[in-house]
Amino acid sequence: MSATKETLGFQAEVKQLLQLMIHSLYSNKDIFLRELISNASDAADKLRFEGLSDSALYETDPDLKIRIAFDREARTLTISDNGIGMSRQEVIEHIGTIAKSGTREFFSQLSGDQKKDAALIGQFGVGFYSAFIVADRVTLTTRRAGLTSEHGVRWESEGAGDYTLETVDKPGRGTEIELHLREGEDEFHSDYKIN
């Protein structure tokens, strides 16, 4: 399989949602961590479920984990899991678009009250995009359980109008999300804040 990298545009609803995440909900920025950890937990649950009928999906790593790490010098915060992961097509369907996640309904429920609106993020499945509250670039690297290492996928965006998608080698299954933090988000480089 040859490595391919392409640039794709977000659908209009994603662009609108990203603007909301970056600007309107900025005062509730801690929500992103809860949402990304929740997504990682869901990925572990999905592997447990699919593993009931196909134990080979666990590969050589049966202990499910979620890790959080930060690098002060690189200004990154990374959330990783060894759950089910995603294929290239699943990344396009679930990250590049949000048609399945009730985005229109999400927007119709917005009240203008930031605390209430922030609570809607997880309810409507748009939590991944909350990463852009604190990050000016997000890199997601994933591989679906059961696929070989050369089927890894790297998705990256600065939260504007487009994202890149690239085939990469990823030895372990699961997903790693690296947030390149904005200036002024130094609080997310501390054990006190993350723990």
C-alpha positions as CSV (number, residue, x, y, z in Angstrom):
1,M,0.0,0.0,0.0
2,S,1.5,3.3,-1.0
3,A,1.4,6.2,1.4
4,T,-1.0,8.9,0.3
5,K,-1.6,12.3,1.7
6,E,-4.5,14.5,0.7
7,T,-6.1,17.7,1.8
8,L,-9.8,17.6,2.2
9,G,-12.3,20.4,3.1
10,F,-14.6,20.3,6.1
11,Q,-18.3,20.3,5.5
12,A,-20.0,23.6,6.3
13,E,-21.4,22.4,9.7
14,V,-17.9,21.5,10.9
15,K,-16.6,24.9,10.0
16,Q,-19.4,26.5,11.9
17,L,-18.8,24.2,14.9
18,L,-15.1,24.9,14.9
19,Q,-15.8,28.6,15.1
20,L,-18.1,28.0,18.0
21,M,-15.5,25.9,19.8
22,I,-12.7,28.4,19.3
23,H,-14.6,31.5,20.2
24,S,-18.0,31.0,22.0
25,L,-17.1,28.2,24.4
26,Y,-13.6,29.4,25.3
27,S,-14.5,30.1,28.9
28,N,-15.3,26.5,29.4
29,K,-12.1,25.2,27.9
30,D,-11.6,22.3,30.4
31,I,-14.4,20.4,28.7
32,F,-12.1,19.3,25.9
33,L,-10.2,16.9,28.2
34,R,-13.4,15.2,29.5
35,E,-14.6,14.8,25.9
36,L,-11.4,13.3,24.5
37,I,-11.1,10.9,27.5
38,S,-14.7,9.9,27.0
39,N,-14.0,9.2,23.3
40,A,-11.0,7.0,24.3
41,S,-13.1,5.1,26.8
42,D,-15.8,4.5,24.1
43,A,-13.0,3.1,21.8
44,A,-12.0,0.7,24.6
45,D,-15.7,-0.3,25.1
46,K,-16.1,-0.9,21.4
47,L,-13.0,-3.1,21.3
48,R,-14.4,-5.1,24.2
49,F,-17.7,-5.6,22.4
50,E,-16.1,-6.6,19.0
51,G,-13.6,-8.7,20.8
52,L,-16.4,-10.9,22.2
53,S,-16.7,-12.4,18.7
54,D,-13.2,-11.8,17.4
55,S,-10.5,-12.1,20.2
56,A,-7.8,-11.6,17.5
57,L,-8.7,-7.8,17.6
58,Y,-6.7,-7.6,20.9
59,E,-3.6,-8.5,18.9
60,T,-0.8,-8.9,21.5
61,D,-2.1,-6.1,23.8
62,P,-5.0,-7.3,25.9
63,D,-4.8,-4.6,28.6
64,L,-6.8,-1.6,27.6
65,K,-5.4,1.8,28.6
66,I,-5.8,5.5,28.2
67,R,-2.7,7.7,28.6
68,I,-2.3,11.5,29.0
69,A,1.1,13.1,28.5
70,F,2.4,16.6,28.1
71,D,5.6,18.0,26.7
72,R,6.3,21.6,28.0
73,E,9.0,22.3,25.4
74,A,7.0,21.1,22.4
75,R,3.8,22.7,23.9
76,T,1.8,19.5,23.3
77,L,-0.8,17.5,25.2
78,T,-1.4,13.9,24.0
79,I,-4.3,11.6,24.8
80,S,-3.8,8.1,23.6
81,D,-5.7,4.8,23.8
82,N,-5.3,1.3,22.6
83,G,-9.0,0.8,21.9
84,I,-10.7,-0.1,18.6
85,G,-9.0,2.7,16.5
86,M,-10.3,3.8,13.1
87,S,-9.7,2.9,9.5
88,R,-9.1,5.6,6.9
89,Q,-12.8,5.6,5.8
90,E,-13.9,5.8,9.5
91,V,-11.7,8.8,10.0
92,I,-13.2,10.5,7.0
93,E,-16.8,9.6,8.2
94,H,-16.3,10.5,11.9
95,I,-13.7,13.3,12.0
96,G,-14.0,15.0,8.6
97,T,-17.8,15.1,8.7
98,I,-20.2,15.2,11.6
99,A,-23.4,14.3,9.7
100,K,-23.9,11.3,12.0
101,S,-23.6,13.2,15.2
102,G,-26.7,15.4,15.1
103,T,-24.9,18.7,14.4
104,R,-27.9,20.5,13.1
105,E,-29.8,19.5,16.2
106,F,-26.8,20.6,18.3
107,F,-27.0,24.1,16.8
108,S,-30.7,24.3,17.2
109,Q,-30.4,23.5,21.0
110,L,-27.8,26.3,21.6
111,S,-29.1,28.8,24.1
112,G,-26.3,31.4,24.3
113,D,-25.6,30.4,27.9
114,Q,-22.0,29.1,27.7
115,K,-22.4,26.6,30.6
116,K,-25.5,25.1,29.1
117,D,-24.1,25.1,25.6
118,A,-20.9,23.4,26.7
119,A,-22.9,20.6,28.3
120,L,-24.4,19.9,24.9
121,I,-21.1,19.1,23.3
122,G,-20.8,15.5,24.5
123,Q,-24.6,14.8,24.2
124,F,-24.4,15.5,20.5
125,G,-21.2,13.7,19.8
126,V,-19.2,16.7,18.7
127,G,-16.7,16.5,21.6
128,F,-13.6,15.8,19.4
129,Y,-13.8,19.3,18.0
130,S,-13.6,20.8,21.5
131,A,-9.8,20.1,21.2
132,F,-9.6,23.3,19.2
133,I,-10.7,25.3,22.3
134,V,-7.1,25.1,23.5
135,A,-5.1,23.9,20.4
136,D,-4.2,25.7,17.3
137,R,-3.4,22.4,15.6
138,V,-4.6,18.8,16.3
139,T,-2.9,15.7,15.0
140,L,-4.8,12.4,15.3
141,T,-3.0,9.1,14.5
142,T,-5.0,5.9,14.5
143,R,-5.1,2.4,13.3
144,R,-8.1,0.1,13.5
145,A,-7.8,-3.2,15.4
146,G,-7.4,-6.0,13.0
147,L,-5.6,-4.0,10.3
148,T,-1.9,-4.2,9.8
149,S,0.5,-1.5,10.8
150,E,0.8,0.0,7.3
151,H,-2.9,0.9,7.5
152,G,-2.3,3.7,10.1
153,V,-3.9,7.0,9.3
154,R,-2.8,10.5,10.3
155,W,-5.4,13.3,10.3
156,E,-4.2,16.9,11.0
157,S,-5.9,20.3,11.0
158,E,-5.5,23.8,12.3
159,G,-9.2,24.1,12.7
160,A,-9.8,26.3,9.7
161,G,-11.3,25.1,6.4
162,D,-9.5,21.9,5.8
163,Y,-7.5,18.9,7.1
164,T,-4.9,16.6,5.8
165,L,-5.2,12.8,5.7
166,E,-2.2,10.6,5.3
167,T,-1.4,6.9,5.4
168,V,1.2,6.1,8.0
169,D,2.8,3.1,9.7
170,K,1.3,2.6,13.2
171,P,2.5,-0.5,15.0
172,G,-0.2,-0.5,17.8
173,R,-3.9,-0.3,17.4
174,G,-5.9,2.6,18.8
175,T,-5.8,6.4,18.6
176,E,-3.4,9.1,19.7
177,I,-4.5,12.7,19.7
178,E,-1.8,15.4,20.0
179,L,-2.9,18.9,20.8
180,H,-0.5,21.7,19.8
181,L,-1.5,24.1,22.5
182,R,-2.2,27.8,21.8
183,E,-0.1,30.5,23.5
184,G,-1.5,31.1,27.0
185,E,-2.6,27.5,27.6
186,D,0.4,26.7,29.8
187,E,-1.9,25.4,32.6
188,F,-2.3,22.2,30.5
189,H,1.4,21.4,30.9
190,S,1.1,20.6,34.6
191,D,0.4,17.5,36.5
192,Y,-1.8,19.5,38.9
193,K,-4.2,20.6,36.1
194,I,-4.2,17.3,34.2
195,N,-4.6,15.1,37.3
